[in-house]
Amino acid sequence: MSDEKPLVYLVLGAIGSGRREVVADLIASGLDAADTPVVLTAESEGGTDETTWRWNDDGEIESAWPATARVGFFIADGRGNPVDQVEAFKTWIAGVGVELARVICVVHCRLLHANPPLLHWYNACIHFTDIVLLNQRDGVENKWMSDYQLSFGKRHLPCLVDLVKKGRVKNPALVLDLQARRWSHWFDEEDEDDWKSYVSDPDTIMIDEDDVGATEQDEEQEEDEYLTRHLGGGRKKIIPDIRDYLGEV
């Protein structure tokens, strides 16, 4: 996957959305055995077979990176605030010496369909995401699914969108590809011209400037709308607490 730093995929989404199954499929179908992949799962979500990560007393992500692993998947806390985790994740990858490959968001379609306010929670995830995978679609009416998929084009989202079927993705190589397609510049080190090149790609789905993205880009990268804070420390852009919608999950 890389001749230099190990690569890590950040996997966002709600608990119960099938992220572990998707990761298992990507490892089985999209990686070489020589990559020696590692899966890091939030301690709060349990799991006995994967390496866990946790928050330390300073509010930072704490987890080691196995020396033999050339690629890994960092599964975010599906009950937590994705923006807080994205912010801390950037510090963590720099500290352990790995490089971000892509951000993947797995959408729990039944959960979103039943709880429209969670659209704002998922919009926050998608703001940082390169590829969105629509999962847990059983029982969701076809019109809703069609409208939701069409909304990505209408909002001009730069990320790719694909379906998950029985825990498997159609094209693992497409998911694992390293091309950045996220709206946010939070993880970017290259200049803005690189971002403009994929936004102008005819195959790209663009983002809605009034919904989840900024309308203009200055010569200097502006502060991310989801990460900005008031002087008192609280975030300016508030998203729902997903724990209010998870029930017994």
WODAKA-V700227 format. One record per helix or strand of 2 or more residues. SS is the DSSP state (helix for helix, strand for strand). FROM is the first residue (numbers start at 0). TO is the last residue. If there is no record, write none. Layout:
[[SS,FROM,TO] [SS,FROM,TO]]
This chain:
[[strand,6,12] [helix,18,29] [helix,32,34] [strand,37,41] [helix,42,44] [strand,50,54] [strand,60,61] [strand,70,74] [helix,81,95] [strand,98,107] [helix,108,113] [helix,117,126] [strand,130,134] [helix,141,153] [strand,159,164] [strand,167,168] [helix,171,175] [helix,191,198] [helix,241,244]]
